[in-house]
Amino acid sequence: MQSTNRTDAKISRLKTGILDLSERFEHNPYFIATHRSLALSLPLIMLGAIALLLRHPPFPAFGFLKSPHFTSFCDALIDCSFGIAALVILIGFSITLANLQPRRPGQLRANSALTTMVVVACFFVIVAPDADAGFVEVLSIRENILTALATSALACWLLFRLSQVRVLRLPVGAFGHDPLIGDVFLLMPAAMATIVIFCIAKMLLMISIVPGLEALFASFLVSIPAMANDQLIFSLLYEFSAQVLWFFGLHGPNILSPVHEVVFDQAADANVLAARAGTMPPYILTAQFFDFFTRMGGSGSTLCLILALVIAGKTATSQKFAFIALIPALFNVNEPLMYGIPLVLNPLYVIPLVTTPLVQAFVAYNAIDLHLVPRITEYATWTTPVFASGYLITGSIAGSLLQVVGLVIGTLIYIPFVRLSEQVGMLRNVKLLETLNNQVESQHAQFAGAHLLEMHGAEGRLATTLARDLDEAVKSSNQLFLEYQPQINVRNREVSGTEALLRWEHPSLGRIAPPLIIALAEESGYLDELGFFILREACTKRAEWSHWLAEDCTLAVNVSPRQLSNPDFCEKALHIIRESGLTPKQVELEITETSALLPDKRAVLTLHELRIAGVRIALDDFGMGHTSIHYLKELPLDTIKIDRSLTNVALNKANELIVKSILELGESMSISVMVEGIEEEEQLERFMSLGCTVFQGYLFSKPMPAVAFPSFAQSLYMEDAKQGENTPA
């Protein structure tokens, strides 16, 4: 038992440590820029993946795709997608980082357009193609993604620092009417200095370092004679190197192509010739060995990751992404996964990304060495799907079975990391949701708006995702529902009304706080649609309860000032009420005192129109401040609900006087007074002693599902009837 507790504590500390590390990355502008630039390249990567698959069809039956015109078409798609992806990453990184610069008084911020121009220039300084290479090659995502990210980060950092040096600013003052022109002239020396520094650095590198570090490393692997040919250690070292390179965004097999050409391609040719001559194939390690036994689904054996996401993934996002990436991964194209999750530069997945192919290489090598699987004697296109490829290259079903074993082992390796990633993601999202909720509830947000969708970093990304999810939830209505909290008249011991409360059960984040839902709907522009959904659903349920509730039992529905500002709100609301079978007097629309309602004349006019039609109007969170009194004078109110600040705090003399004043004010103006937030008997007794009769709170009932409300009301009526029977005449 103690051992289990210690293990759980270690796992908990691991998750907390990963979460802390992740949060540091999440709030780092350079990490945000990296993540967004990789995401920006995804459309190109998906298009390139499809074109790559069509360009290299897996079976001879698809030979019609080999026509010159179709091949040229595919090459054009690859050039305009993979061929410029590094440039897209450069631009995305530069714009994002420039926009994320902190706004400090007196500090100059580099313009995003100028920053992009400088970064692109610095990149071409570093990777300028020689006579044998073209621009498509140096801009390819398979060649220079890490160079693009490193150049972007370093060039931006240098430009931002130099732009703060006053000596490097041109004293142009106000220059024309276009601010961009002024920025260009002001920062021209800093921009030019940044590019010159990169040119000097490139010259020093060419003088002092042997060019082609990747080629040098590949040559090093090839030059180890003791590890050549069928040696297991060599295969593990090669695969480890390829996967580590992929983790940093570099196409490992491409960079290590000299190893392929000198060792593995020659070994494959020798095996094929030996098989055709009827002799024993001499080599275990061939190019096909790695393509089809250690890279199923692409580098990192990412088909195993997809299976792990399907089996162990709990979030809808994981499941959807797994199915999107499945089709290209079946043909060993994994760029959507590498840059979509992303696996590149993702510390959560570095261990399985590197370990899985190593374990698969170890198992496959020994299976072939022990003659459980025939040696590879045939060629196969690298896009040949799993199982078919195993059979084709070995000529035996044992090759396909070895792939099954590799997939099972790889999936088992990935599953714990998928779960860990989702758990860390959930912990992160809980903190992010707390930040969003605090933003919504802040005093500034109540009057100026929360501006959730304008937030930077992980908070802004989560708000944007939630806004999209809410839009789908409003349209499908399968995640949104209402709960109902009764309002009790203690004098008559009956349910005098009920408040309809919006709930959203997000498929991966759980319950979302109602104020956050409303803020997201307001900023996204579909608050009216959400508001009418709530009103329609609540009115329909209240109409269904007509047999169990008294006719004067009111239904309270919350509305926001923005809804009331809609000129069509009154007409549509009355239509929904009457269509459901209710009368306007059975519905009470509740507005919050802290909402910025006044001086919105349209909203006030809408309230008067509704009141004339018979709809009751309630004011929530009523206190004794200037705003509350102003509302009381301007709005056609039927009910005021005492602010929770007066409910939750123990009644002192001042609070007692305030509550009494509100009761007297309500009585003089024929306005009902309700107290909400009652959770303890002591609270109830205190407010009853002051003359309050209508209450709402957890002491009577928590918000309950629609199906439970009629039985609750009936039980209260029956209890009251029994007490009436037992009362002596």
N, C-alpha and C positions, 0 to 999 in steps of 0.2 A: 504493500500500500504506500509506504513512504517512498519507495523507488518510483512508483507511478507519479506521485505528487512532485517529486524532484524533476522527473522528465517533463511533466506539464509545465512546471515553473521555468525550466530551461527553454521550452518551446515558446512560452509566453514572452520571455525576455528576448528571444530571437526575433519574434514578430515585432516587439516594441522597438528593438534596435534597427530592424529593417525599415520600419515605419518612420523612425526619426531620420534615418539616412535618406529615405525617399522624400521626406518633407523638405530636407535641405536642398535636394535636387529640384523639387517641384517649385520652390520659390526662387531658385537661381535663374536670373534672366537668360544666361547662356544655355542652361538646360531647356528652358521654355522655348527658346529660339530653335534649338536643335530638334526638339520634339515636333514643333509646328512645321519646320521646314521639311522634315521627313514625311509628315502627314500630307503636306502640300504636294509632294511628288507622287502620292499614291495613285491618282488617276493615270498618270503616265506609266507607272509601274504595272498596273493591271493591264493596260493596253499593250505594253511591251511583252508581258508574260503570255498573253493570248497570241500575239504575233510570233513570238519565239516558238510556241507550240506548233503553230501552223507551218512555220518555216522548217521545222524538223519533225515531220510526222513520224509516229512510233512504228507503224507497220507498213510493209510494202503495198498493202491494199490501198493505201492513201497516196499512191504514186502520182495520181492526177494533180496533187498539190505541188508537185515538183516542176510544173511548167515554168518556163522562164518569166512569163508575165506575172504569174502569181508569186513567184519567188521575189521578183523586184518589188511587188506590192508589199510583201511581208518585210523586206529589208527597209523599205521606206518607213513603215510603221515602227520598226525597231529603232531606226535612226532618229525619228521624231519623238520617241518616248524614252527608251533607255539612253539614247544618244545625247539627250539634253538634260537628263534628270539632275546631273551635278550642277548645271547652271540654275535650274529651278531651285535647288537647295540653297545655292549661294544667295539668290534673290530673296527667297523666303526668310532665310536666317537674318539677312541684313535689315529687311523692313521690320521684322518682328523685334529685333534687338534695339533698333533705333526708336521704335514706338514705346519700348519698355524703359527707356532712360528715365531716371527719377526727375521729377520736376522740383528743383531746388531754387530758392530765390537767388538771382544774380548769376545762375549757372547757365551757360549756353548749351542748348540741345542740338545735336547734329540732325539735319534734315534727313528723312528716310530715303528720299530719292538720291541725294548726294552720297549718303552712306553706301547705297547699293552700287553706285557708279564706281566708288573707290574700291570696294571689295571685289567687284568683277575685274577691275584693272589689276589688282594685286594677285588675283588667282591666275590670270593669264601670264603674269610675270613669272610665277612659279612653274606653271605647267605648259608654257608656250611650246606648241608642237614643233618637232624638227622636220626635216625634209621628208622623212619616211612616215610621218603620222599626220592625221588630219584633225580638224577641230572636233568632229563627232567622236573620235576616239578619246581625246583628252576630256571631253565633257560627259563621257559615259559614266553611268552609275556603277558599272562594274570595275572601273579603273580608278576613279579619283574622288569617290564620295568622302573618304576620310580627309583627303587633301582639301576638298571644298569646305568641309566643316571647320577644319583647323585654320585654314586661311581666313574664313569668314570671322571666326572668333578673334583671331589675332589682329586682323585688319581693323575690325570694329573697335576693339579695345584701344589700339594705338591711335586711331582717329579721334575717339572720344577724349583720350588723354591730351592729345596735341591741341584739340579745339579749345581746351581750357587755358592754354598758354597765351597770355595777352599779346606777346610779341608776334605770335603767328595769326593775328587777326588784322584784317584790313579795316582801317577806320573809315568805312564808307557811309555810316549813318543811315538815314532813310533813303533807300535806293528804289525809285520807281514805285509802282503800285502793286507789283507782284512780290510777295514775301520770299518766294523761292529764289528769285534773282538776288535779293539782298543776302540770303543765306549762302548762296554760291560764292559771292564776292567776299563775304565775311570770313568764310571757312576755306577759301581757296588755298592759302598757304599751308594750312594743316592737311588738307587733302593731298596736295602735291608732295608734301614732306612724307606722308604715309607711303605713297607709291614709290618714292625714291628710296626709302628705307628698305622696302621689299626688294627693289632692284639690287641694292648693295648686298642684302642677305643672300639673294640668289647667286650673285657673283662669287661671294665668299664660299658658298656651298660647292660651287663648281670647281673652285680652286683646291679646297681642302679635303673634300670627301669624294671617294670613288662613286661615280654616278651609278644608279640602279641598285639600291639596297635590296629590293625584293629579289632581283635576279641573283645578287650575291648570296642571299640566304638560300635560294633554291639550289644554286651551284654547290653550296656547302653540304646540303643534304645528299646531293648526287655523289659527292666526292668521298663519301664514307664507305669504303669497300666492304668493311666488315658487316655493314647493315644492308647491303644491297640484296637484290633478288627476293628470296622467300623469307627473309628474316622477319620475325614477328615484331621485334623492337623497332625496326625501321618503319613498318607499316603503322605502328602506333605513333611514332614520332611525326611521320608525314601527316597523318590524320589530325593529330593534335595541333600541328602548325596551321593546317587549313582551317580548322574550326575557330582557332583563336583569331586568325585574320578576319574571318567572317564576323566575329563578334564586334570587331572594330569597323565593320562596314566595308571591308576589302574582300573582293572575290578571291578566296583562298586558292581554289584550283587554277584560276587564271594566272595568279601571281606565281604559283609553283609549277607552271606549265613546263619548265625545263625538266622537272622530275618526271612528269608524264612522258615527255618525248624521249628522254634518255633511258628511263627504267620501265615504265608501265606500258607504254605503247609498243616498245620493242618486245616486252614479255608477252603481250597479247598476240603479236604477229608470230612469235616463236611457238606459242601454244596452238594457234590455228594451223600452222604448217605441220606441226608434229601430229595433230589429230588427223589431218588429211593424209599423212604418210603412214598412219597406223601405229605410231609410237606414243609413248607416255609423254603428255605435256609436261615440260620441265618446271613451270612456274605456278605458284599460287597467286601471287600479287600481280594483277593486271589492272588496266584502267577500268574494266567492267567490274572488277571486284569491289572497288570503292563506289562506283556509280550505282550499283544495284544491291549491295549488301550493307553499306554504311551510310548511304545518302538517299534512303527511300523517302521520297517527297522533297528531295533537295538537301543541301548541306544542313547538318544538324539533325538529319533524319526527321525532318519536321512533320512527316506523315504521322509519326508517333505522337507528336505534340497535338495534332488535330484530333487523333483518337482520344488522347488524354482530356482534351477540352470537351469532347462529346460525352465521355464517360463521367468525368469528375467535375466539369464546369457547372456551376450552379446559377450563374447569371445569364440572362437572356442575351447580353452582349457577347459573351464568350461563345454561346451556342451559335448565334448568327454568324459571327466571324469565322468560326470553324467550318461551317457549311459553305461560306463564300470562298474560303481558301482551299477547300477540299478538291474541287475540280482541277485547278492548275497543279496542286500537289500530287494528284494521281499520276501526272505526267512529269513529276520531278521538277516543277517550277515553283519555287518557294519565296520569290521576292515579295508577294503580298503579305506573307507572314513575317518576313525579316524586317520589313519597314512599316508594317501595319500594327503589330502588337505594341511596339516594335521589339524584335529580339536584339537588333543592333544596339549596343551600348546600354542594354537593360541588365542591371546587376542581379535581378531576380532569376534570370534564365541562363546566366553564364555557365553554371555548373552542368545542367542537363544538356545544354547546347554542345558543350565540349565532351562530356562524359559519354553520352549515348552512342555516338559513332565509335568511340574507343572500345566500349564494351562489345558493340556489334562486330567490330573488326576482329577483336580477340576471339569471339565465338565462331565467326565465319572462318577465320584462319585455321583454327583447330579442327573444325568440322571437316574442312577440305583435307587438312593434313592427316586426319585419321581415316580418310577415305569414306566418311559418311556421306559426303557430297562429291560428285565428280569435279575435276578441275575444269576451269573455264576454257572452252574450246571454240566459241563462236563470238562474232561481233553482234552488237545490238545498239540501236540509236538510244542516246541518253534519255529521250523522252518516253521510252517504252514503259508502260505501267508496271507496277509491282505485280508479282506472281507470274505474269507473262514473261517478264524479263528474266526472272530466275530460271524458268524452264528453257528459254531460248539460249542463254549463254552456257548452260551446263548440259543441255540435251536430256535433262532428267527432272522428274517431279520433285526430286530431293532438293533441287535448287529453289523451287517455290516454297517448299516446307521450311528451308533455312530462312527465307524471307519472313515467313510467318513467325518463326521463333524470334527473329530480330525485331519484328514489330511488337510482339508481346513484351520482350525485354525493354525495348525503348519506351513503350507506353507506360510500363510500370515505373521507369525512372522519371518520366515527365509528370506523372500524376501528383506526387507530393508537392512539386513545385507549382503546378496549376492551382492546387488547393491553397498553398501558402500565398501565391500571388493574389488570389481572390480574397483571402482573409486579410492580407495587408491592404488590399484595395478597399475592403469594407471598413476597416479601421480608419483609413484615410478619408473615405467618404463621410463617415460619421463626424469627423472633425470639420470637414469642409461644410457639411450641412449645418453644423453648429455655427460656423462663421456666417453662412448665408442667413440663418435665422436671426443672429445678432444684428446683422446689417438691416434686416427688415424691421426689427423691433426698435432700432435706434431712433432717438428723437428726431434726428435730421430726416430720416427716411419717411417718417410719418407725414412730414409736410413737403419735402422736396422729392420724394421717391427714393427707392432703394438703389436703383441703377445697377441691378445685379448683372445684367448682360454686358455691362461695360467694365466689369471687374477684370483685372489681369490675373494671370497665373491659373492654378488649378481651380480656384474658386469660380473664376469666370467660365472656364471650360465646363465645370459641373453645372453651373446655372444655365448655360446654353444647351447642354444635353437634357437637363430637366425640362426646359421650355419645349424642346422638340417632343419629349416623351409625353408632356402634358397635352400638347396639341393632339397627339394620337389618342390619348386617353379620353379627351373630350369627344372626339369623333366616334370612338368605339364604345365608350361608356362601360367598359368591362373592368376598369380599375377604380373608377370614381363611384362613391356611394355616400349615402347620408346616414347619420346617426341622430337620435332624437333625445333631448334631455327635458324631462317634464318640469313644468313650473307649477308650484303647489300653493294653493290658497289655504293656509292653516286654519283660518276662521271657519271655513266650510268643510275642511278636510277633503278637498277634491283637486283634481288636475284642472287648472284654469287655462293651461296652454302648454305648448311644447316648442322648443327651439330646434330647427333643423340645422345640423352641423356637417359641413363638408369633410369628407375623408378621402384620402388617396393612398391606396396600397400599391406602392411602386414595386414592380417585380423583383428588383434587386436591392433597393434601398429601404424597403419597408415603408412605414407610415411617414408621410411628409406633412409638416406642420401647415395648417390652413392659412396663416398669414403669408407663408412663403408661396403657397399655391396661388393666392390672389395676386401677390406682387409679380410673380412670373407671368400670370395671365394678363395683367395690366401692361407690362413691358412688351409682351409678345403680340398684343393686339387682338386677343380673342377672349377678353373678359366678358363681353356681352354674351357670347355663345355659352360660356361657362355659367354665367349668372342665370340665364334662361333655363339651362339644364337643371340647375339646383331648384329653381322655382317650380318647374314642371314636375320634377320628381317628388318634391315635398307636397305639392298640392294634390298630386295623384294619390299619395299615401294617406293624406288627411281625409280625402274623400272616401277612401276604402274603410276608414275607421269610423265613419259616421254612425254606424250601428252601435258602437261601443262608447263613443264620447258624446258629451253634451254639445248641443249646437253652438254654444258660446265659447267653447274651448278653442282658443286661437292658435294659429300656426305662425310662428315667428321665423322669418327668413332674413339673413343678413344681406345687405346691398352696400355697394361702395359708391362714393361720390361720382366716380367716372361712369358708372352705369346710369346714374340719375341724370348725367349730363347728356345722355343720348336722347334726342328729341322724340324718338319712337318708343322709349322705354315704357311710358305710361300705357300706351295703346297695346303693346305686346304683352305687358304684365297682366293687364285686365283680361286680355283674350285667354291667356293661359289659366288664370284663376277661374273664369267662367266655363272654359272648356272642360276643366276637371270636375265641374259640378259643385264647386264651392261658391259662396257669396263673398264679395269683397270684404265684408266686415269680419269674416273668419280668418283673414290673413293680416299679419302685422309685419311690416317691413322695418328692419332694424338697422340703424346707421350708428357708426362709432363716433363718439365725441372728439376723439383725437384725429379723425380723418379731416383733411383739408376741404371741408364742404363749402364754407363761406369764404369769399363773397361770390361763389358760383351761382349766378342768378338763374341759369337754366336748371340746375339741380334743385334749387329751392322751388321754382315754379312747378317742376315735375312732382315734388312732394305735395304741393297744394292741390294739383290735379288729382293725384291718387287719393288724397284725403277727402276731396269732394265726392269722388266715386265710391267712398265707403271704406277704403283700405285704411287700416290702423297704422300709425307711425310711432316707432319707439326710438329712443335715444340711449345708446349704451355708454357705459363708463362716465356717467354724469357725476360731476363734482360741484364745487362752489367757486370755481375760477371764473375769470372774465368771459372766456369762450363759452362755458356752459350756460351762463346767464344770457349771453347773446343769442345762443341757439334757442333757449327757452322762449325768448322774445320773438324770434324771427320764424321759427319752424312750427308747423301745425302738428303738435305732439299729442299722443294719447297716453304714452307710457314713458317713464324715465327709469333707467336701471342704475342704481347707485354704484359708483366707481369702486373697484375691488380694493383700492388703497384704503378705503374706509371700512371694508369688510374684513380684510386680513389683519389689520392692526387692532390691538386691544383698545376698546373704547375708553379714551380718556375724556376729560370734561370738554375739550375743544371738539373732538370728534363727535361726541354726543350732541353738542349744540348744532353741528353741521347737519347731522342726520335729521334732527328735529326740524331744522330750518327747511331742509329739502321736503320733508313730509308736509309741513305747513304750506310751503310754496305749491306743492303738487295739489293739495286739497283746495287751495284758493283758486287754482287755475283749472280744476276738474281734470287733472292729469294723474293717472295711476302711478304708483311708485313700487318698484320691485327691487329686491336685494338678491344679488347673485354671489356665488362663491361661498355659500354656506357649507361648511364641512364638519362642524362640531355642534353639539347640543348647546354648549355655552354661548356660541355665537347666536344661535336661533333664539335662545331665551332673552339675550340682551336686546336684540332688534325687535322682538315681540313686545318687550317692555316699553319700547319707544313708540309703539303703535304700528309697526310694519306687519303686514299680513300675507304678502305674496313673496315667495322665495324660490330660488333655483340654486342647486349645488349638489355636491357629492353626498351630503348628509341624507338626501332623499333618494338620489339615484345618479349614477354615472350616465353619460350618453350611451344609449342602447340601440341595437339594431331595430329596424322598422318592425320586424316580426314580433319583437318582444314588447313593444310599447302598448298595444291594446290590453294585453293581459296585466301589465303593471297598473294601468288606469282602472281596470275592472277590479283588481284586488284592493285598491285604495277605496273605491266606492263601496265594495262589500264590507270592508273593515269598518267604514263609517256607518253603514247600515246596521251592523251588529252592535256597535257602540250605542246607536240610537235606540235599538230595541232593549238594551240593558239599562238605559237611563230611566230612573223612576219617574212616573208621571207626577 
